[in-house]
């Protein structure tokens, strides 16, 4: 199967980058075709422009020459994995921008039955994607993150499930309290991720 692996960390020597490589290697080892999308290396621009916002509901005019190649990559895959850190209890800005700019009407969803382009019932649009996974790291510990509501986990479990329309909920692999982990703990999480990806 073809898998899109989306990565959102700017530092090439980071632990999160090591997770990205581990995910790609494990998927390739099981025979999957991997499209490795490193948002920073591809210089993806997170901010939606004024023109993009004005054309947001203009289907298919919202597929500009800048946006369309990313949409094509989404539509070509059957599985998708997001590898990213959690910063300030949320997604890195570059990943949030990827969702805002690429997961468009006519791509990620369609609106049916409304009397205007921005009205109607939301129907998931990416039926080609059968499985979704998140591999993520938190600086905060699990308890503190739970007190804050753990927004990234909630989004993964709810938004992603609704967006992709998969039969199974997304896989969510999270390492909490990363900065206080031992080498054994860090390696153990990478090994866990590899095992999960081997059957993903």
C-alpha positions as CSV (number, residue, x, y, z in Angstrom):
1,X,0.0,0.0,0.0
2,X,1.0,3.6,-0.5
3,X,1.6,5.6,2.7
4,X,2.0,9.3,3.1
5,X,4.1,10.1,6.2
6,X,3.8,13.8,7.2
7,X,6.6,15.2,9.4
8,X,6.6,18.5,11.3
9,X,9.8,19.2,13.2
10,X,12.5,21.7,12.1
11,X,15.6,20.1,13.6
12,X,17.3,17.3,11.7
13,X,19.0,16.0,14.9
14,X,15.8,15.9,17.0
15,X,14.3,12.8,18.5
16,X,11.1,13.5,16.6
17,X,13.1,13.4,13.3
18,X,14.5,10.0,14.5
19,X,10.9,8.8,14.9
20,X,10.0,10.0,11.4
21,X,12.9,8.0,10.0
22,X,11.9,4.9,12.1
23,X,8.3,5.1,10.8
24,X,9.4,5.3,7.2
25,X,11.9,2.5,7.5
26,X,9.4,0.2,9.3
27,X,6.8,0.8,6.6
28,X,9.2,0.2,3.8
29,X,10.4,-3.0,5.5
30,X,6.9,-4.4,5.4
31,X,6.6,-3.6,1.7
32,X,4.6,-0.3,1.7
33,X,5.4,2.4,-0.7
34,X,6.3,5.5,1.4
35,X,5.9,9.1,0.3
36,X,7.9,11.0,3.0
37,X,6.6,14.5,3.3
38,X,8.9,16.6,5.5
39,X,7.1,19.9,5.8
40,X,10.1,21.9,6.8
41,X,12.5,20.5,4.2
42,X,9.9,21.2,1.5
43,X,9.6,24.8,2.9
44,X,5.8,24.4,3.3
45,X,4.2,27.8,4.1
46,X,1.9,27.5,7.0
47,X,0.0,30.8,6.6
48,X,-3.1,30.8,4.5
49,X,-3.1,33.7,2.1
50,X,-6.0,36.2,1.6
51,X,-6.6,34.8,-1.9
52,X,-6.7,31.2,-0.6
53,X,-9.2,32.2,2.0
54,X,-11.4,34.0,-0.5
55,X,-11.3,30.9,-2.8
56,X,-11.6,28.4,0.0
57,X,-15.1,27.2,-1.0
58,X,-14.5,27.6,-4.7
59,X,-14.4,23.9,-5.8
60,X,-12.2,23.1,-7.8
61,X,-10.8,26.6,-8.1
62,X,-9.3,26.2,-4.6
63,X,-6.8,23.8,-6.0
64,X,-4.2,26.3,-7.0
65,X,-0.8,25.3,-8.6
66,X,0.8,25.5,-5.1
67,X,-1.9,23.5,-3.4
68,X,-2.7,20.8,-6.0
69,X,0.6,18.8,-5.7
70,X,0.0,18.3,-2.0
71,X,-3.7,17.3,-2.7
72,X,-2.5,14.8,-5.3
73,X,-0.2,13.2,-2.7
74,X,-3.1,12.9,-0.3
75,X,-5.3,11.4,-2.9
76,X,-2.7,8.9,-4.0
77,X,-2.2,7.3,-0.6
78,X,-4.2,4.6,1.2
79,X,-2.7,5.2,4.7
80,X,-1.4,8.3,6.4
81,X,0.9,8.8,9.3
82,X,1.6,12.2,11.1
83,X,4.9,12.4,13.0
84,X,5.1,15.6,15.0
85,X,5.8,17.1,18.4
86,X,3.1,18.7,20.6
87,X,3.9,22.3,21.4
88,X,1.8,24.4,23.8
89,X,-0.7,21.6,23.9
90,X,-1.3,21.8,20.1
91,X,0.1,21.1,16.7
92,X,3.2,22.9,15.4
93,X,2.1,25.8,13.3
94,X,3.4,24.3,10.1
95,X,1.2,21.2,10.6
96,X,-1.8,23.3,11.5
97,X,-1.2,25.2,8.3
98,X,-1.0,22.0,6.4
99,X,-4.5,21.1,7.6
100,X,-5.9,24.6,7.0
101,X,-4.5,24.9,3.5
102,X,-4.6,21.4,2.0
103,X,-7.6,19.8,3.7
104,X,-10.0,21.8,1.6
105,X,-13.7,21.6,0.6
106,X,-13.9,19.2,-2.3
107,X,-10.8,17.4,-0.9
108,X,-11.1,16.6,2.8
109,X,-14.9,17.0,2.8
110,X,-17.9,18.0,0.8
111,X,-20.9,20.0,1.9
112,X,-24.2,18.6,0.7
113,X,-27.7,20.0,0.7
114,X,-26.8,23.6,1.4
115,X,-28.1,26.7,-0.4
116,X,-24.6,28.2,-0.6
117,X,-21.0,26.9,-1.1
118,X,-20.2,27.3,2.6
119,X,-23.4,25.6,3.9
120,X,-24.7,22.0,4.1
121,X,-24.0,18.7,5.7
122,X,-20.3,17.8,6.0
123,X,-19.4,14.5,4.3
124,X,-15.9,13.0,4.6
125,X,-14.1,13.3,1.3
126,X,-11.0,11.2,1.6
127,X,-12.4,7.7,1.3
128,X,-9.1,6.5,-0.3
129,X,-7.4,6.6,3.1
130,X,-8.1,3.4,5.0
131,X,-5.8,3.9,8.0
132,X,-4.5,6.9,10.0
133,X,-1.8,7.1,12.7
134,X,-0.2,9.7,14.8
135,X,3.3,9.4,16.3
136,X,3.9,12.3,18.7
137,X,6.0,13.6,21.5
138,X,5.1,15.8,24.5
139,X,7.3,17.8,26.7
140,X,4.7,17.7,29.5
141,X,3.8,14.6,31.5
142,X,0.6,12.7,31.0
143,X,-1.1,14.1,34.1
144,X,-0.5,17.7,33.3
145,X,-1.5,17.1,29.7
146,X,-4.7,15.4,30.8
147,X,-5.6,18.4,33.0
148,X,-5.3,20.6,29.9
149,X,-7.6,18.2,28.0
150,X,-4.9,16.8,25.7
151,X,-6.2,18.6,22.6
152,X,-4.0,16.8,20.0
153,X,-5.2,13.4,21.2
154,X,-8.8,14.5,21.1
155,X,-8.4,15.9,17.6
156,X,-6.8,12.8,16.4
157,X,-9.6,10.6,17.9
158,X,-12.5,12.8,16.7
159,X,-11.5,15.2,13.9
160,X,-9.4,12.7,12.0
161,X,-11.9,9.9,12.3
162,X,-14.7,12.2,10.9
163,X,-12.4,13.7,8.2
164,X,-11.1,10.5,6.8
165,X,-14.2,8.4,7.4
166,X,-12.2,5.3,8.2
167,X,-13.9,2.3,9.8
168,X,-11.3,2.1,12.6
169,X,-10.2,5.1,14.9
170,X,-6.8,6.5,14.3
171,X,-3.8,4.9,16.0
172,X,-2.3,7.3,18.5
173,X,1.3,6.7,19.7
174,X,2.4,9.3,22.2
175,X,5.5,9.7,24.3
176,X,4.8,12.0,27.2
177,X,7.4,13.8,29.4
178,X,10.0,13.3,26.6
179,X,12.6,15.6,28.1
180,X,12.8,13.5,31.2
181,X,13.1,10.1,29.5
182,X,16.1,8.0,29.8
183,X,18.0,6.6,26.8
184,X,16.3,3.3,27.5
185,X,12.9,5.0,27.5
186,X,13.5,6.9,24.3
187,X,14.8,3.7,22.5
188,X,11.8,1.8,23.9
189,X,9.3,4.2,22.4
190,X,11.1,4.0,19.0
191,X,10.9,0.2,19.2
192,X,7.2,0.4,20.0
193,X,6.6,2.6,17.1
194,X,8.4,0.2,14.7
195,X,6.4,-2.7,16.0
196,X,3.1,-0.8,15.5
197,X,4.1,0.3,12.0
198,X,5.0,-3.3,11.1
199,X,1.3,-4.2,11.3
200,X,-0.2,-0.8,10.3
